[in-house]
């Protein structure tokens, strides 16, 4: 296995590979891949297409054969990732 530390990857982990719209709101704390609900107190500024992929595909593409520790913060979407 190659160890690759310090590399940045321009991809979001998701439950499929492709693209998804990131909803950028006027208040950055409300920006998300999720659509705003009826209690939204800010406005949508733009939708940005983002490359998304699965953790399995990332590991295959980057020769990762083992993960000792994985920290996710996906706002409740950990099972999808």
Residue pairs with C-beta under 8 A, 6 or more apart in sequence:
1 63
1 64
1 65
1 66
2 62
2 63
4 62
9 58
10 51
11 51
11 52
11 53
11 58
12 20
12 22
12 33
12 50
12 51
12 52
12 53
13 52
13 53
13 54
13 55
13 58
13 72
13 74
13 81
14 20
14 33
14 52
14 53
14 54
14 80
14 81
15 54
15 77
15 80
15 81
16 52
16 54
17 52
17 53
17 54
17 57
18 51
18 52
18 53
19 49
19 50
19 51
19 52
20 33
20 49
20 50
20 52
21 33
21 47
21 48
21 49
21 50
22 31
22 32
22 33
22 47
22 48
22 49
22 50
23 31
23 32
23 33
23 34
23 35
23 36
23 44
23 47
24 31
24 44
24 45
24 46
24 47
24 48
25 31
25 32
25 36
25 40
25 42
25 43
25 44
25 45
26 42
26 43
26 44
26 45
27 41
27 42
30 36
30 40
30 41
30 42
32 75
33 50
33 77
34 75
36 42
36 44
54 81
55 70
55 81
58 64
59 65
59 67
72 78
72 81
74 80
74 81
